[in-house]
Amino acid sequence: MAADPLKNLLPKFIESLETRGRSPATILAYKSDLTQLIDFLIKKSKVLPEQVYSSDLDAFRDTLLAEKYTPKSVSRKLNAVKTFFRWLITENVLTNDPSSSVAHPKIENSLPKFMSQLEYRALRDVSRSDVRIAAIVELILQTGLRISEVASLKTADVKEGVLKIESYATQPERTVPLNKPASDALNLYLTIRPKSDSPYLFISKNGKPLAVRNIRASVARYMQRAELPNYSVNDLRTTFIVENLKNGVDIVLLSQVSGHKRLSTTERYLELAQITEPGKKQVLIEL
């Protein structure tokens, strides 16, 4: 195994991620990022792990930044690189990790965005004719689901008054309250959902599950139509969290529903909501 080129080691690394139960989205991203790295190294005639130095990985980072990748995207790619080289150490392919000294680009911390009532109502209005997208918009607004969780939902996960979010990656299984606006939107979508054997809730006309990129692009089109070009589907989740904090919902409950592993993650939204003391309400609001 020690003599294997990087290109041959990558599938073995990906297999190890699958064995460890990493999410499909993470595995896909790691594969893409590491393929990009390996192609870069091959152009420098670096095909074996032992030929790679920290200066090569620094050059990879700097090239990405020069090609106008955002610092956040470059940092994510470096996470994949560092995970890969740590795996090479554990597999006794390398004895020294060339990625350990490679620094992440500086990322300016900016607060996430959230929509006003006027804005998310405008989005509702323009997406109303597209029952599937309207249901997705309503679902995220009322439950705060991540876009990846929406894409992974199965019809069997929709219960009376709750959604079951299956465990994935490092996220444990959780249940999320399903209020009347979200239930009504889902029920309307289910009346027009194409007949399919697919277990997934949101599917295309040919019965295939909607990928994250499809959901993101579809919601973005309606953001444009609502004249909200500076927002993305992720801002719907932020809006859910902020509006519940502003309306006095207990931060521990909100953290659990949002799937935050640490309460401190939810606490960061207090500044965005412009409140200093969270409330104690044990029921989520309807947006």
Secondary structure by P-SEA (a helix, b strand, c coil): ccccccccaaaaaaaaaaaacccaaaaaaaaaaaaaaaaaaaaacccccccccaaaaaaaaaaaaaacccaaaaaaaaaaaaaaaaaaaaacccccccccccccccccbbbbbbbcaaaaaaaaaaaccaaaaaaaaaaaaaccccaaaaaacccccccccbbbbccccccccbbbbbcaaaaaaaaaaaaacccccccccccccccccccaaaaaaaaaaaaaaaccccccaaaaaaaaaaaaaaacccaaaaaaaaccccaaaaaaacccccccccccccccccc
